[in-house]
C-alpha cells in the first residue's frame, strides 16, 4: 500500500500532523519506536493514578486557537501549576511572589519587596550579564539566586551557573502579588484521563505501528510513502555524520507508597545542591487526588527526577543550545534542506525546546503550509 505521509513518531507533533493529514483526506501511516503512543507526554494508569512516565507536563497557553484545538480530543481539568521550593527544609513559593519574599526577608508589602530586590541588584554592579549567574542575580538579587536558583540550575544542567550562558534565564517570574500561578497563561489544565488518552483520540482511525525503528530499515519505510514527517533526533537521521548533538537527560525513580498524601503538592523542587534529585512529582495531585470516578485515592505514586548528561541509549530531553551545539545543528539543518521529501518537525528534529502549546501551534502552521 502506498501512503501519502509516513509519520515517524507518535508524540504530540506527530499526532497533530497525522490527524490533520487524515482529516484532509491523505493516506497516513504512523510508526513509533516505543511500545506506546504519546511520546514524552505519555501517561500510564497505575492503580487509578495517571503517572507522567517522562516527567510532569502541564498544558498552558494564551493561544485560543490552540486551546480550542486540543479540547477536541480531551476535557481538561482546572489544574493550576503552583510548585513549592524546598531549600534545606525551608519551603518557598514558586514563582517568586510575596509569599516568597515574606519568607526570605520578612517583608510584608510589595514596596518593601521591590526595594529589597533593587538594593541587592544594585550591590552587584552588573551592567551586562556575561553568564547565567550574573543574569539571575541582576534580575532577583543574591539571596534568591543562592537559595532558589543556583543549586537547582546546576543540578539540571550539570555545570556551574557561572559557566552557563545568560540567555537560559532571560527572565525570572517576579510578582509583587500573592499569585501562586506559575504560568502566566490564560488557559491551563491537565487532560482528564491523561495525555495518552488525548493522543490516542487524535490518532483514532489512523494506522499506527508501535515498536518500529525507522532508522534501522529506513529505505523500506521511505518507499511506502510520498513524503516523510520525521520527528526524531536530526543528528541520528543523518547517522551523526557531523557529530552528536548534546542534550540533558532525566532519570526517574518512581514508587508507589501506602499513604494518601506524601508531600501535599504535585511538584516540589529541591533547590539545594546537596539533594541529588531536582524535584519530586506526586502524580495524583495533577487530578486533585481523585480517580476517574471522583473517589479519593488511598495510596500515592511519586517520582524523583535526576538530571544527567545524555549518552547513547538515554532519552534526550533538553537541547544544549550553546554556541557549539547551535553551530552543529545549523550544519544538520542545511543537510535537512536537501531532503526534499522529508519534513523535519518537533523538538528533536529541530533541536529546540518547545512547550506543548508551541508544538501544537507550530505543527498546525506546518499543516496549513503543506497539506
DOFIRO-264856 format. One record per residue (C-alpha): x, y, z; residue in three letters. Coordinates in steps of 0.001 Angstrom, whole numbers, padded with zeros to 6 digits. Layout:
        px        py        pz   residu
         X         Y         Z      ALA
...
This chain:
        px        py        pz   residu
    000000    000000    000000      UNK
    001247    003494   -000871      UNK
    000745    006247    001704      UNK
    000781    009981    001194      UNK
    002557    010532    004524      UNK
    004720    008334    006695      UNK
    004934    009953    010131      UNK
    007885    008869    012241      UNK
    006970    009325    015899      UNK
    003628    009190    017707      UNK
    004293    012071    020087      UNK
    002386    015330    020146      UNK
    003763    016835    016923      UNK
    003404    013569    015013      UNK
   -000145    013027    016277      UNK
   -001270    016547    015353      UNK
    000164    016233    011849      UNK
   -001333    012757    011420      UNK
   -004775    013944    012500      UNK
   -004720    016953    010185      UNK
   -003399    014949    007233      UNK
   -006056    012276    007678      UNK
   -008742    014949    008004      UNK
   -007509    016398    004694      UNK
   -008082    013025    003046      UNK
   -004460    011896    002991      UNK
   -003410    008296    003483      UNK
   -001343    008227    006646      UNK
    000850    005694    008422      UNK
    002368    006452    011844      UNK
    005312    004410    013114      UNK
    006730    004681    016622      UNK
    009922    003220    018099      UNK
    008491    002889    021592      UNK
    005845    000427    022694      UNK
    003320    003212    023278      UNK
    001971    006401    021734      UNK
    002210    009956    023157      UNK
    005995    010318    023235      UNK
    007274    012138    026310      UNK
    003784    013180    027400      UNK
    002818    009535    027843      UNK
    000765    008837    030950      UNK
    000009    005376    032297      UNK
   -002655    004311    034757      UNK
   -001079    002973    037959      UNK
   -003872    001845    040284      UNK
   -006103    004766    039365      UNK
   -003326    007392    039164      UNK
   -002249    008770    035791      UNK
    001536    008729    036109      UNK
    003566    011052    033854      UNK
    006202    008496    032845      UNK
    008630    011014    031321      UNK
    008168    013921    033692      UNK
    005392    016322    034565      UNK
    003564    018071    031739      UNK
    001044    020855    032373      UNK
   -000708    022250    029334      UNK
   -000797    026042    029319      UNK
   -001331    028592    026570      UNK
   -002541    032059    025693      UNK
   -003391    030911    022174      UNK
   -007156    030480    021897      UNK
   -006890    028505    018653      UNK
   -004524    026009    020282      UNK
   -006734    025691    023378      UNK
   -009832    025055    021288      UNK
   -007919    022581    019151      UNK
   -006749    020312    021983      UNK
   -010177    020398    023606      UNK
   -011498    018438    020633      UNK
   -009642    015435    021986      UNK
   -009934    015751    025766      UNK
   -011705    017517    028567      UNK
   -009213    019494    030639      UNK
   -009396    019919    034391      UNK
   -008647    023200    036165      UNK
   -005202    022231    037489      UNK
   -003023    025282    038166      UNK
    000723    024818    038471      UNK
    001848    026133    041870      UNK
    005167    024430    042661      UNK
    006922    024659    046011      UNK
    010673    025090    046509      UNK
    012366    023156    049311      UNK
    015728    024616    050319      UNK
    017216    022534    053133      UNK
    013775    022187    054731      UNK
    012708    025792    054156      UNK
    009640    025992    051908      UNK
    009156    028819    049410      UNK
    006501    029625    046824      UNK
    007288    029439    043126      UNK
    007013    031616    041123      UNK
    008776    034272    043187      UNK
    005948    036232    044778      UNK
    005004    037963    048018      UNK
    004868    034657    049896      UNK
    008467    034023    048747      UNK
    009678    037485    049717      UNK
    007986    037355    053124      UNK
    009648    034024    053898      UNK
    013016    035190    052551      UNK
    013198    038660    054125      UNK
    010170    039140    056401      UNK
    008790    041926    054180      UNK
    005022    042379    054104      UNK
    004341    044935    051361      UNK
    005127    044998    047626      UNK
    007107    048213    048111      UNK
    009358    046610    050734      UNK
    009933    043604    048483      UNK
    010743    045763    045451      UNK
    013177    047865    047473      UNK
    014974    044772    048791      UNK
    015341    043289    045300      UNK
    016579    046599    043885      UNK
    019068    047020    046735      UNK
    020556    043589    046049      UNK
    020644    044174    042309      UNK
    022472    047486    042727      UNK
    025034    045953    045077      UNK
    026187    043560    042336      UNK
    027060    046319    039805      UNK
    026182    044114    036817      UNK
    025613    046169    033680      UNK
    025841    043446    031040      UNK
    025390    039880    032369      UNK
    028049    037538    030991      UNK
    026603    034266    032277      UNK
    023551    032737    033935      UNK
    024637    033628    037457      UNK
    025050    037304    036626      UNK
    021787    037305    034676      UNK
    019829    035774    037576      UNK
    021429    037988    040232      UNK
    020711    041087    038152      UNK
    017040    040053    037981      UNK
    016283    038841    041527      UNK
    019272    039619    043734      UNK
    021801    037440    045525      UNK
    019583    035850    048231      UNK
    017021    034365    045858      UNK
    019725    033268    043443      UNK
    021681    031421    046149      UNK
    018691    029634    047698      UNK
    016216    029108    044861      UNK
    018125    029255    041554      UNK
    021762    028173    041914      UNK
    021551    024614    043235      UNK
    018559    023591    041137      UNK
    020004    025025    037923      UNK
    023437    023486    038413      UNK
    021878    020067    039043      UNK
    019680    020463    035984      UNK
    022496    021453    033611      UNK
    025462    019744    035264      UNK
    027549    022914    035067      UNK
    028254    025894    037356      UNK
    025906    028817    036770      UNK
    028955    030957    036018      UNK
    029677    028699    033010      UNK
    026127    028651    031629      UNK
    025024    031218    029031      UNK
    022897    034101    030284      UNK
    020123    033501    027745      UNK
    018980    030323    029546      UNK
    017357    032633    032115      UNK
    016171    035546    030012      UNK
    013699    036433    032713      UNK
    012552    035044    036040      UNK
    008952    035272    037251      UNK
    008931    038023    039898      UNK
    005488    039029    041125      UNK
    004751    041642    043732      UNK
    001434    039907    044408      UNK
    000344    036723    046186      UNK
   -000417    034982    042871      UNK
    000853    031377    043071      UNK
    000089    030504    039423      UNK
    003478    029662    037903      UNK
    002341    030073    034295      UNK
    001150    033445    033139      UNK
   -001322    031804    030750      UNK
   -004994    032379    030108      UNK
   -005718    028659    029618      UNK
   -004258    025856    031729      UNK
   -005036    022306    032796      UNK
   -004429    018562    032523      UNK
   -006414    016257    030194      UNK
   -008914    014258    032231      UNK
   -007778    010656    031957      UNK
   -004218    011585    030988      UNK
   -002322    012655    027882      UNK
   -002164    009185    026320      UNK
   -005945    009149    026069      UNK
   -005817    012540    024307      UNK
   -003163    011429    021798      UNK
   -004997    008181    021052      UNK
   -008091    010238    020302      UNK
   -006067    012289    017798      UNK
   -004865    009072    016162      UNK
   -008295    007438    016052      UNK
   -008874    005749    012690      UNK
   -005222    006159    011657      UNK
   -002918    003190    011123      UNK
   -000252    003135    013857      UNK
    002607    000638    014181      UNK
    004460    000517    017524      UNK
    007896   -000894    018264      UNK
    009221    000105    014826      UNK
    012745    001510    014462      UNK
    012526    003673    011337      UNK
    016260    004275    011031      UNK
    017023    000538    011223      UNK
    015183   -000036    007923      UNK
    014866    003460    006508      UNK
    014754    002570    002794      UNK
    011881    000148    003303      UNK
    009754    002688    005138      UNK
    010640    005586    002821      UNK
    009438    003540   -000153      UNK
    005977    003244    001391      UNK
    005064    006934    001237      UNK
    005401    010010   -000944      UNK
    006578    012161    001972      UNK
    008015    011536    005430      UNK
    007347    013613    008549      UNK
    010305    012894    010806      UNK
    010071    013842    014494      UNK
    013149    012010    015813      UNK
    016665    013341    016521      UNK
    018026    015120    013466      UNK
    021616    014004    014098      UNK
    020522    010350    014240      UNK
    018695    010760    010912      UNK
    021975    011688    009265      UNK
    023937    008972    011048      UNK
    025678    011522    013292      UNK
    027744    012492    010246      UNK
    028539    015926    011683      UNK
    028900    014628    015239      UNK
    026312    014097    018016      UNK
    024275    016997    019357      UNK
    024325    017356    023129      UNK
    021294    017027    025397      UNK
    020494    016902    029057      UNK
    018629    013780    030082      UNK
    016470    012905    033094      UNK
    016300    009697    035116      UNK
    013220    008883    037188      UNK
    012806    006831    040343      UNK
    009093    006085    040650      UNK
    007455    004286    043551      UNK
    004005    003543    044899      UNK
    003538    004427    048567      UNK
    000929    003294    051076      UNK
   -000011    006822    052085      UNK
   -002731    009072    050778      UNK
   -000547    012209    050829      UNK
    003246    012267    050549      UNK
    004079    015947    050008      UNK
    000782    017817    049680      UNK
    001567    019205    046223      UNK
    002103    017893    042698      UNK
    005541    019498    042297      UNK
    008220    020200    044919      UNK
    011599    021459    043662      UNK
    014701    020742    045749      UNK
    016864    023798    045224      UNK
    019903    022991    047386      UNK
    022940    021395    045768      UNK
    023217    018534    048287      UNK
    019910    016825    047418      UNK
    020751    014687    044365      UNK
    017379    014987    042635      UNK
    015902    018182    041227      UNK
    012278    017610    042199      UNK
    009635    015150    043368      UNK
    006379    014759    041484      UNK
    003334    013375    043306      UNK
    001184    012481    040320      UNK
   -002223    012161    041958      UNK
   -002394    015904    042688      UNK
   -002495    016710    038959      UNK
   -006037    015391    039191      UNK
   -006758    016550    042753      UNK
   -006199    013138    044336      UNK
   -009291    011615    042707      UNK
   -009718    008602    040442      UNK
   -011804    008501    037261      UNK
   -014978    008065    039309      UNK
   -014213    011010    041573      UNK
   -013215    008899    044562      UNK
   -010279    009798    046826      UNK
   -007276    007548    046140      UNK
   -005909    005965    049362      UNK
   -002334    005489    048052      UNK
    000076    007600    046035      UNK
    002824    007437    043389      UNK
    005878    009701    043454      UNK
    008750    010224    041010      UNK
    012159    011636    041908      UNK
    013866    013332    038973      UNK
    017637    013188    038474      UNK
    019180    015317    035763      UNK
    022150    013871    033882      UNK
    024348    014294    030843      UNK
    022860    012499    027850      UNK
    024634    009440    026476      UNK
    023602    006935    023768      UNK
    020671    004880    024991      UNK
    019291    007668    027185      UNK
    016226    009689    026311      UNK
    017244    013157    025028      UNK
    015219    015800    026876      UNK
    016712    019291    026773      UNK
    018866    020513    023884      UNK
    022039    022275    024973      UNK
    021602    025359    022807      UNK
    025029    026817    023412      UNK
    027211    028273    020662      UNK
    028912    024972    019805      UNK
    025705    022944    019521      UNK
    023827    025691    017699      UNK
    026561    025748    015064      UNK
    026427    021961    014810      UNK
    022653    021994    014423      UNK
    022961    024620    011663      UNK
    025046    022135    009669      UNK
    022392    019450    010112      UNK
    019680    021942    009135      UNK
    021494    022538    005822      UNK
    021533    018786    005203      UNK
    017822    018650    006029      UNK
    017057    021269    003396      UNK
    018320    018849    000731      UNK
    015871    016126    001826      UNK
    013052    017284   -000429      UNK
    010588    014561    000534      UNK
    011215    014800    004300      UNK
    009685    017272    006741      UNK
    011642    017674    009988      UNK
    009200    018568    012736      UNK
    009258    018831    016517      UNK
    011592    019091    019491      UNK
    014219    016552    018429      UNK
    014107    017148    014693      UNK
    014510    020906    015154      UNK
    016831    020710    018180      UNK
    014874    023157    020272      UNK
    012799    023057    023420      UNK
    009075    023505    022800      UNK
    006281    023989    025298      UNK
    003313    021807    024363      UNK
    001178    024665    023093      UNK
    004045    025787    020858      UNK
    004303    022238    019470      UNK
    000632    022321    018556      UNK
    000780    025837    017074      UNK
    003940    025092    015090      UNK
    002581    021808    013717      UNK
   -000758    023349    012774      UNK
    001095    026114    010905      UNK
    003127    023438    009128      UNK
   -000067    021612    008184      UNK
   -001552    024844    006820      UNK
    001524    025225    004623      UNK
    001898    021699    003218      UNK
   -001458    019940    003265      UNK
